[in-house]
Amino acid sequence: MSINTSKVEEAAFQPASRISSIGVSEIVKLGAKAQALKREGRPVIILGAGEPDFDTPDHIKEAAWKALQAGQTKYTALDGTPELKAAIRDKFGRENGVDYALDEITVATGAKQILFNALMATLNPGDEVVIPTPYWTSYSDIVQIAEGKPVLIACDAKAGFRLQAEELEAAITPKTRWLILNSPSNPSGAAYREEDYRPLLDVLLRHPHVWLLVDDMYEHIVYDDFRFVTPAAIEPRLKNRILTVNGVSKAYAMTGWRIGYAGGPRDLIKAMAVVQSQATSCPSSVSQAASVAALNGPQDFLAERKASFQRRRDLVVAGLNAIEGLDCRVPEGAFYTFSGCAGVLGKTTPGGKLIATDADFCAYLLEDANVAVVPGSAFGLSPFFRISYASAESELIEALKRIAEACSRLR
Ligand code: PMP
């Protein structure tokens, strides 16, 4: 007997509900459009990338090469080699004043996977995660994939883009599982001093069901006399509900090597390993060997690179603040400016288009000025736009000139 399938229609593809509300990130979309324009021959300057423009230092590359020659090409221990965990333990002790035992440390394929593991391992459907905005978009997207509920709190430029204790207190409910903080921040560059963290940690002490995930990814990129601190060092009473997330991507210019790590309470670390074991198994063996060299090796080049970023920060902030309608707070760290653009809203482009939102402004800069930047709406706070200044100074100067000219053409 044959079955007649000619009348059976294929159902249209339906994504699972846990990802249906998550679009491809605005940053990725904008980047793709800018690249396409560049391929068409347009002289687009792209200031969107979230990665240092430096190369990975040679001694780190050499460690990778040696690992390959020594046959370190197999699976490693699930959540990090003993050598890398020891280097991470030493780093936390030396640089942060926090003691983590080896079984309180986990290594993953980038800090992004650390976040994914942590949220998948802890959120039940409907659990709430408090996230100050502007925020790195992956936080809320991963919370949603894990079927949790992001609770976004807008943090104004006037408050230094930092979450205030009263705002945190008001956001906490019996369903709150995590607070996520990121200092220095992508996208605002704002960083928390010890006195900024203290009132927030006091709130958490009063709410023992809320855990704190801190993303210290940009720890080494801080300016002037800013002293980086991490909450587990400030408040040891909270240490057993803090996950301290970090990685080699930004400090050591190793974005492509994909190694992130975290220190935290043993039971959480174990649960995160369960998620990882069924997602990617261990991180890359060669990248782990390279990361040992990054953490244990010379650190002096960090100061040089930091100084170079600081020169570019100063250039960009001064350039933006000289433009009528823009207002840029001086960031304490990372390699981003998050400039206000309220002063250009309501104006009209030479082509007759109204600039109603920060996204309209960024579209205008791309179309008319050949400069690609990312609107604040992509990071949950408007009207702002983010510039990544991890680009050559000559490009930054040219981009600022084009932005100034484009703004002067608005009516
Ligand atoms: N946290 C922040 C704030 C970031 O900006 C990034 C990278 N854009 C990450 C985490 C993830 O870094 P990786 O996965 O490369 O370790």
Boltz pocket constraint, residues with backbone or C-beta under 6 A from the ligand:
constraints:
  - pocket:
      binder: B
      contacts: [[A, 50], [A, 109], [A, 110], [A, 111], [A, 112], [A, 113], [A, 136], [A, 182], [A, 184], [A, 185], [A, 186], [A, 215], [A, 217], [A, 246], [A, 247], [A, 248], [A, 249], [A, 255], [A, 258], [A, 259], [A, 260]]
      max_distance: 6.0
